[in-house]
Amino acid sequence: MDQNPYATSSTPVIPQNGADIDSLDVSDRWKQFFKGVQKWGGLQMPLYKALPKGPQRREALKDVKPPIASFALAFVFGFFYYLAKGMWKKGLVLTAIVIVILIVTTFVLYMVGGDTLANATRYLGGVIFGIMAPRDFYAFKVEGDKGWLPTRPF
């Protein structure tokens, strides 16, 4: 009999660092996100990427959908969101990266005459923080990554 390799297992999800996701001091929505990422193979999600494009893949995407508040709060507060979550090292490095990206992007856009686009770059930093926050929080809480680098392989 063929077994579905993507079926959910009844065994509890145990992260690589040995901590049980259910015992983490985070909300149920974060636990659901952590379990979804763990189910599909971690931050790189190789099992998810192996799925054929179509309805099965769209259904699996629901498992790895982070809380929308994490994006919104990280978008608005940036470094202070990281500070509140205990990821101040990553927040500092990400802030430096964002500042460099904003300066270069704004300068290039002003030089080529894209004044309107250059003015829109003020939101780019918030978008970068919003996109990176759930991944970094997963690495911080589940994998125990307390390092400086916010940019890990996707």
Secondary structure, 3 states (H helix, E strand, C coil): CCCCCCCCCCCCCCCCCCCCHHHCCCCHHHHHHHHHHHHCCCCCCHHHHCCCCCHHHHHHHHHHCCCHHHHHHHHHHCHHHHHHHCCHHHHHHHHHHHHHHHHHHHHHHHHCCCHHHHHHHHHHHHHHHHHHHHHHHHHHHCCCCCCCCCCCCC
